[in-house]
Amino acid sequence: MSAGKKRAPRIPPGAPGHPREGNGSSRGPQAPRERRPRRLEEAVPAREARETQRPGPGRASARLVYEDETILAYDKDAGLAVISPEGSRTRCLLDIATEQVRRHNPKGRAAVVHRIDRDTSGLVVFAASAGAKKLLMGAWDELVSERLYLAVVEGRMPAPSGILDSWIKENQGGEVFQTTAGERGAKRAVTRWKVRKEGAGASLVELSLETGRKHQIRVQLAASGHPVLGDRKYGRALAGRGDRGRDGAGEGPGRLCLHASAIELSLPGRERVRLECPVPPEFAAAVASSRPHPVAERPRAGPGRRSANAPRGASSSSRPGARSGDPRGRGAPHGR
């Protein structure tokens, strides 16, 4: 070694400055790699994706029941949210619909045009593109001619059929309640109903929406004295925990007994589309196994008679035409 050349100091392996530290290369430290953004499908754990798509014990799933170039519709289980809460990465029905759209258009995305609650099962329609969403949202009330729900309710309804016509309002906490006509923020809600099956302590009721207010069905049925079975928010007797409610009326099925069973809509330039999905089997079982309530039921109301616990301005008439004005609102359609 020449006198003018100095030997570089030896750095032990693993010490700071060693050429192989952290990257297995002799080229010295390298800049960290840039992480590429993950697509929507990749942001969901594989196990969670399988559980959402495949039915099984304790798993929420969804089945594609209709698809064309404008819309696609799913029959979803109770427990699967249409949209995940803000900040949540939990897989939702919108994710599943978007994946279906991307089978045909890798850059496409499904769009929400109406909602049902997370704990409500049944039909949900999505727009297959941004253009379809604009078309549907701009005239949803005119395009949709029928929206049917099935519910298991406590007790027996006062007549074979009738109308729930009331004013409802949402408070700052997100809870909806019945109020009087003319109150600030109140919206009219109209629901037609008819009994499909009766048990000793519960009934299967078909409900047809004329307005699409938030929690409309659940609030109106609870105010009439016949809350939806398993409704922990607005119900009373049976909490749907799989055990007896505080009134001892029977065993709940472990879920909210509300199901979006049918929707009929017209798309410009095409024939009317009607979509249906069957009633969940646990509904019939809940009605058949129900027992009479220990408290006496209210007397059956005659035509035009208002329920004893209904607020002023609310009608529970069994006459099909007992309503006035046009109840159809212009607000965004929402889940029941």
C-alpha positions as CSV (number, residue, x, y, z in Angstrom):
1,M,0.0,0.0,0.0
2,S,1.4,3.4,-0.9
3,A,2.1,5.9,1.8
4,G,-0.5,8.4,0.4
5,K,-3.4,6.0,0.4
6,K,-5.4,5.4,3.6
7,R,-7.4,2.2,4.3
8,A,-11.1,2.8,4.8
9,P,-12.3,2.0,8.3
10,R,-13.9,-1.5,8.8
11,I,-17.6,-1.3,9.6
12,P,-19.0,-4.4,11.4
13,P,-22.0,-6.1,9.8
14,G,-25.3,-4.8,11.2
15,A,-23.8,-1.5,12.2
16,P,-25.0,1.8,10.7
17,G,-23.3,2.5,7.4
18,H,-22.6,-1.1,6.6
19,P,-23.2,-1.6,2.8
20,R,-25.7,-4.5,3.3
21,E,-27.7,-2.9,6.1
22,G,-31.5,-3.2,5.6
23,N,-31.5,-4.0,1.8
24,G,-29.2,-6.9,1.2
25,S,-27.3,-4.9,-1.4
26,S,-23.7,-3.6,-1.5
27,R,-24.9,-0.4,-3.2
28,G,-25.5,1.4,0.1
29,P,-28.9,2.6,1.5
30,Q,-31.8,2.9,-1.0
31,A,-34.8,5.2,-1.0
32,P,-38.0,3.4,0.1
33,R,-40.2,2.1,-2.7
34,E,-43.3,4.1,-3.6
35,R,-46.5,2.1,-2.7
36,R,-48.9,2.0,-5.6
37,P,-52.5,2.8,-4.8
38,R,-54.7,-0.3,-4.3
39,R,-57.8,-0.8,-6.2
40,L,-61.2,-1.1,-4.4
41,E,-61.2,-4.9,-4.6
42,E,-57.6,-5.1,-3.2
43,A,-58.5,-2.9,-0.2
44,V,-60.8,-5.6,1.2
45,P,-59.2,-8.6,2.9
46,A,-59.7,-11.8,0.9
47,R,-61.4,-13.6,3.8
48,E,-63.9,-10.8,4.3
49,A,-64.6,-10.8,0.5
50,R,-65.4,-14.5,0.5
51,E,-67.6,-14.2,3.5
52,T,-69.6,-11.4,1.9
53,Q,-70.1,-13.2,-1.4
54,R,-70.8,-16.7,-0.2
55,P,-73.8,-17.4,2.0
56,G,-73.3,-19.4,5.2
57,P,-74.0,-19.4,8.9
58,G,-73.6,-15.9,10.4
59,R,-72.5,-14.4,7.1
60,A,-74.1,-11.6,5.2
61,S,-74.3,-12.2,1.5
62,A,-75.9,-10.7,-1.6
63,R,-77.3,-12.3,-4.8
64,L,-77.4,-10.6,-8.2
65,V,-81.0,-10.8,-9.5
66,Y,-80.9,-8.5,-12.5
67,E,-78.4,-6.6,-14.7
68,D,-78.5,-4.6,-17.9
69,E,-76.6,-1.6,-19.3
70,T,-78.4,0.8,-17.0
71,I,-79.1,-0.9,-13.7
72,L,-78.2,-3.9,-11.6
73,A,-80.1,-5.2,-8.6
74,Y,-79.2,-7.4,-5.6
75,D,-81.2,-9.3,-3.0
76,K,-79.1,-8.7,0.1
77,D,-79.1,-10.3,3.5
78,A,-79.8,-8.5,6.7
79,G,-76.6,-7.2,8.2
80,L,-74.9,-6.1,5.0
81,A,-74.7,-2.3,4.7
82,V,-75.5,-0.7,1.3
83,I,-72.7,1.9,2.0
84,S,-70.0,1.6,4.6
85,P,-69.8,4.2,7.3
86,E,-67.4,7.0,6.7
87,G,-63.9,6.0,7.6
88,S,-64.7,2.3,7.6
89,R,-63.1,-0.3,5.3
90,T,-65.8,-2.9,6.0
91,R,-67.1,-4.4,2.8
92,C,-70.5,-3.2,1.7
93,L,-73.0,-3.9,-1.1
94,L,-71.7,-1.0,-3.2
95,D,-68.3,-2.7,-3.3
96,I,-69.9,-5.9,-4.6
97,A,-71.9,-4.0,-7.2
98,T,-68.8,-2.1,-8.4
99,E,-66.9,-5.3,-8.8
100,Q,-69.8,-6.6,-11.0
101,V,-69.7,-3.4,-13.1
102,R,-65.9,-3.8,-13.6
103,R,-66.4,-7.2,-15.2
104,H,-67.5,-5.3,-18.2
105,N,-65.8,-1.9,-17.7
106,P,-62.6,-2.0,-15.7
107,K,-62.8,1.7,-14.9
108,G,-66.5,1.7,-14.1
109,R,-68.3,2.1,-10.8
110,A,-71.8,1.4,-9.5
111,A,-73.8,4.3,-8.1
112,V,-76.3,4.3,-5.3
113,V,-79.8,5.6,-6.3
114,H,-81.7,4.5,-3.2
115,R,-81.0,2.7,0.1
116,I,-82.4,0.3,2.6
117,D,-81.2,0.0,6.2
118,R,-78.3,-2.3,7.0
119,D,-80.6,-4.6,9.1
120,T,-83.3,-4.7,6.3
121,S,-83.0,-7.5,3.8
122,G,-84.1,-7.6,0.1
123,L,-83.9,-5.7,-3.1
124,V,-81.5,-2.8,-3.8
125,V,-81.0,-1.2,-7.2
126,F,-77.8,0.5,-8.4
127,A,-77.0,2.5,-11.4
128,A,-74.4,0.9,-13.7
129,S,-72.8,4.2,-14.6
130,A,-72.6,7.9,-13.8
131,G,-75.0,8.6,-16.7
132,A,-77.5,6.1,-15.5
133,K,-77.4,7.6,-12.0
134,K,-78.2,11.0,-13.3
135,L,-81.1,9.6,-15.3
136,L,-82.5,7.6,-12.3
137,M,-82.0,10.2,-9.6
138,G,-83.5,13.0,-11.7
139,A,-86.9,11.2,-11.9
140,W,-86.9,8.4,-9.4
141,D,-90.4,9.0,-8.2
142,E,-91.8,9.0,-11.7
143,L,-89.8,6.0,-12.8
144,V,-90.7,3.8,-9.8
145,S,-94.3,2.8,-9.8
146,E,-94.3,0.3,-6.9
147,R,-92.1,-0.5,-3.8
148,L,-93.3,-3.4,-1.7
149,Y,-92.0,-4.5,1.7
150,L,-92.8,-7.5,4.0
151,A,-92.7,-7.1,7.7
152,V,-93.5,-9.3,10.7
153,V,-95.2,-7.1,13.3
154,E,-96.3,-7.6,16.9
155,G,-99.9,-8.5,17.4
156,R,-102.8,-8.4,14.9
157,M,-103.5,-5.5,12.7
158,P,-106.9,-3.7,13.3
159,A,-108.3,-4.6,9.8
160,P,-107.3,-6.7,6.8
161,S,-105.9,-3.7,5.1
162,G,-105.5,0.1,5.6
163,I,-103.3,3.2,5.2
164,L,-100.8,4.7,7.5
165,D,-100.8,8.5,6.8
166,S,-98.8,10.7,9.1
167,W,-96.2,13.4,9.5
168,I,-92.7,12.4,10.6
169,K,-89.5,14.3,11.5
170,E,-85.9,13.4,12.1
171,N,-84.1,14.9,15.2
172,Q,-80.4,15.8,15.4
173,G,-79.5,12.3,16.7
174,G,-80.9,10.7,13.6
175,E,-84.0,9.3,15.2
176,V,-87.3,9.7,13.4
177,F,-90.6,10.3,15.2
178,Q,-94.2,11.1,14.3
179,T,-95.3,14.7,14.8
180,T,-98.1,17.0,13.7
181,A,-98.7,18.5,10.3
182,G,-97.2,21.9,9.9
183,E,-94.3,21.5,12.3
184,R,-91.1,22.7,11.0
185,G,-89.1,20.0,9.2
186,A,-92.0,17.5,9.2
187,K,-92.7,15.4,6.1
188,R,-95.7,13.5,5.1
189,A,-95.4,9.7,5.0
190,V,-98.0,7.4,3.4
191,T,-97.8,3.6,3.6
192,R,-100.5,1.2,2.4
193,W,-100.7,-2.1,4.1
194,K,-102.5,-5.5,4.0
195,V,-102.3,-8.6,6.2
196,R,-100.8,-11.6,4.5
197,K,-100.8,-14.0,7.4
198,E,-101.7,-13.9,11.1
199,G,-100.4,-15.8,14.1
200,A,-101.4,-15.8,17.7
201,G,-99.1,-12.9,18.6
202,A,-97.6,-11.6,15.3
203,S,-98.7,-10.9,11.7
204,L,-97.0,-10.9,8.3
205,V,-97.9,-7.6,6.6
206,E,-97.3,-6.4,3.1
207,L,-96.5,-2.7,2.8
208,S,-96.6,-0.5,-0.2
209,L,-94.7,2.9,-0.1
210,E,-96.2,6.0,-1.6
211,T,-93.4,8.1,0.0
212,G,-89.8,7.2,0.7
213,R,-89.0,8.8,4.0
214,K,-86.2,7.6,6.3
215,H,-87.4,4.8,8.6
216,Q,-91.0,5.5,7.4
217,I,-92.3,1.9,7.9
218,R,-90.7,1.3,11.2
219,V,-91.8,4.6,12.8
220,Q,-95.4,4.3,11.5
221,L,-95.9,0.7,12.6
222,A,-94.4,1.4,16.0
223,A,-96.7,4.4,16.5
224,S,-99.7,2.3,15.5
225,G,-98.9,-0.2,18.3
226,H,-97.6,-2.9,16.0
227,P,-93.8,-2.4,15.8
228,V,-91.7,-4.5,13.5
229,L,-90.4,-7.6,15.2
230,G,-86.7,-7.3,16.1
231,D,-86.7,-3.5,15.9
232,R,-84.4,-2.4,18.7
233,K,-84.6,1.3,17.7
234,Y,-88.4,1.8,17.5
235,G,-89.8,-1.5,18.7
236,R,-90.9,-2.4,22.2
237,A,-91.7,-6.0,23.1
238,L,-89.5,-8.3,21.1
239,A,-85.9,-7.2,20.6
240,G,-85.1,-10.0,18.2
241,R,-82.2,-11.3,20.3
242,G,-83.3,-14.9,19.9
243,D,-84.8,-14.8,23.4
244,R,-88.2,-13.8,24.9
245,G,-89.0,-10.1,24.9
246,R,-90.0,-8.4,28.1
247,D,-93.7,-9.0,27.3
248,G,-93.1,-12.7,26.9
249,A,-94.8,-12.7,23.5
250,G,-92.5,-15.4,22.0
251,E,-89.0,-15.8,20.6
252,G,-87.5,-13.3,18.2
253,P,-85.7,-14.5,15.0
254,G,-82.5,-12.6,15.8
255,R,-83.0,-9.9,13.2
256,L,-85.1,-7.0,12.1
257,C,-88.1,-8.6,10.3
258,L,-88.3,-6.1,7.4
259,H,-87.7,-7.2,3.8
260,A,-87.8,-5.2,0.5
261,S,-89.7,-7.8,-1.5
262,A,-90.5,-6.1,-4.9
263,I,-89.8,-3.0,-7.0
264,E,-91.2,-2.0,-10.3
265,L,-89.7,0.7,-12.5
266,S,-89.7,2.1,-16.0
267,L,-86.7,3.1,-17.9
268,P,-86.9,5.5,-20.9
269,G,-87.3,3.6,-24.2
270,R,-87.8,0.3,-22.5
271,E,-90.6,-1.9,-21.1
272,R,-91.3,-1.8,-17.4
273,V,-89.1,-3.9,-15.2
274,R,-90.5,-5.7,-12.1
275,L,-88.1,-7.3,-9.7
276,E,-89.1,-9.6,-6.8
277,C,-87.4,-11.7,-4.2
278,P,-89.0,-14.3,-1.9
279,V,-89.9,-13.8,1.7
280,P,-87.2,-15.0,4.2
281,P,-88.2,-18.3,5.7
282,E,-87.7,-17.0,9.2
283,F,-90.6,-14.6,8.8
284,A,-93.2,-17.5,8.5
285,A,-91.6,-19.3,11.4
286,A,-91.8,-16.1,13.6
287,V,-95.5,-15.8,12.8
288,A,-96.2,-19.4,13.4
289,S,-94.4,-19.6,16.7
290,S,-95.7,-16.4,18.1
291,R,-97.9,-16.4,21.2
292,P,-100.6,-13.9,22.3
293,H,-99.5,-10.8,24.2
294,P,-100.3,-10.8,27.9
295,V,-102.0,-7.5,27.5
296,A,-105.4,-7.1,25.8
297,E,-105.2,-6.0,22.2
298,R,-106.9,-2.8,21.2
299,P,-110.4,-3.2,19.6
300,R,-110.3,-3.5,15.8
301,A,-110.8,-0.1,14.2
302,G,-113.6,0.5,11.8
303,P,-113.3,2.5,8.5
304,G,-112.0,6.0,9.1
305,R,-111.2,5.5,12.7
306,R,-107.9,6.8,14.0
307,S,-105.8,4.6,16.2
308,A,-105.9,5.6,19.8
309,N,-102.2,6.2,20.1
310,A,-101.8,7.9,16.7
311,P,-100.9,11.6,16.7
312,R,-103.1,14.2,15.3
313,G,-102.9,14.4,11.6
314,A,-102.2,10.6,11.3
315,S,-104.7,8.4,9.8
316,S,-105.0,4.6,10.1
317,S,-108.1,4.2,7.9
318,S,-108.8,0.9,6.2
319,R,-110.5,2.7,3.3
320,P,-108.1,2.5,0.3
321,G,-108.8,6.0,-0.8
322,A,-108.8,7.8,2.5
323,R,-106.1,10.4,1.9
324,S,-105.8,13.9,0.4
325,G,-103.3,15.7,-1.6
326,D,-100.2,14.3,-3.3
327,P,-97.9,12.7,-0.6
328,R,-95.0,12.0,-3.0
329,G,-92.0,14.0,-1.9
330,R,-89.0,15.2,-3.9
331,G,-86.4,14.2,-1.4
332,A,-83.8,11.5,-2.0
333,P,-85.2,8.0,-1.6
334,H,-84.1,6.3,1.6
335,G,-84.2,3.0,3.4
336,R,-87.1,2.1,5.7
